[in-house]
């Protein structure tokens, strides 16, 4: 008999485990050697390309250090000059007409005619509207009739008084009758005077039917149309007139500046004022300070001033918001530099304002300065700088004390000053410039303008 069935199964599994796999590593290489060569070649190319790029970057770095940290820094400069600087007070103002008049009727009646056009410029005394005058002409005629009647009664009473005076002398009438006649004459005199007042009132009312402009200015939109019944109680009136030439701007200034401004006004000085648009970039008009308010606003700590502008070109419009630059004073013989040259920090461990001053060897020095009045893009220096010294205005973020700089307009260094073997790389990375001041030809020192 042969072996049991279980032993056969166990023997077969052991044989399968001891046999080597049909596809081994060597068989895989033999079958795929071409693909493996292609992959290996690609890896070699990538490594070579990476090394080439690193070599190119190392050549492009200037000789003075990576990214030119020790090399000259290109900067923009300006020269400190001596001159006059203006002390200005900035403020936000509102354009306000010298006169704003709401034209209303002073009598009741029907609006017959309108003589103006909306937006028209009118002069004082120009006709604006006409109210139906017929009722007032009739009233005037009636008052004039009453006046003539009472004047006739007065004349008759005076004649009787004259007769009574003669009769009293002849003792023909009683004294009492003479006194009564005198009182009657006085009564008629008062009646005539009252009639004259009523006639004048009727004339004034008749004159009010013809509405004229009280000021010179520009009319607005018509508030009532022709044919409407108008009364003095109408809230909107007939039209609004604003006086635009000249025009004023009301603006507040801090109470700290009030003393200096009032002193200049009391001395008889004329303080000029400039009006700018909302962006404070475009000047609209030139004017002068007219007057100041008499009270400080305790809620804001400011005082309101009024400046007057000719406004011949109508550039200023009522209720327009404008930026005002009030010229308070002019300081002479100040050292002036651009605002962009001033830097703030602690170069010596103490927080201060400083500038980078360009030396004769094209290096910079840190110089602490004391600032004075700021006038737009200019600032006065009261200490730390002299006229004629050159300061850095742009590029100072990369500077330090003693750092070399390249001034505007300086010619490039010659090819002989470049390191050997890097002449070609200088075109790609800018390494053709000298690595330190004095290498090659020193560029001439420019004279920048303020």
Secondary structure, DSSP 8 states (H G I E B T S, - for coil): ----HHHHHHHHHHHHHHS--SS-HHHHHHHTHHHHHHHHHHHHHHHHHHHHHHHHHHHHS-TTSGGGTTS-EE-EEEE-EEEEEEEEEEEEEEEEES-EEEE--SS-EEEEEE---TT-EE-TT-EEEEE--HHHHHHHHHHHHHHHHHHHHHHHHHHHHHHHHHHHHTT-S-HHHHHHHHHHHHHHHHHHHHHHHHHHHHHHHHHHTEEE-SSSEEE---SS-TT-EE-TT-SS-SEEEE--SSEEEEEEEEGGGHHHHHHHHHTT---EEEEE-TTS-SEEEEEEEEEE-SS-BTTTTEEEEEEEE--TT--S-TT-EEEEEEEEEEEEEEEEEEGGG-EEE-TTSS-EEEEEEE-TTSBEEEEE-EEEEEETTEEEEEES--TT-EEEEESGGG--TT-BEE-TT-----GGGS-TT-TTHHHHHSTTS-SSTTSS----------
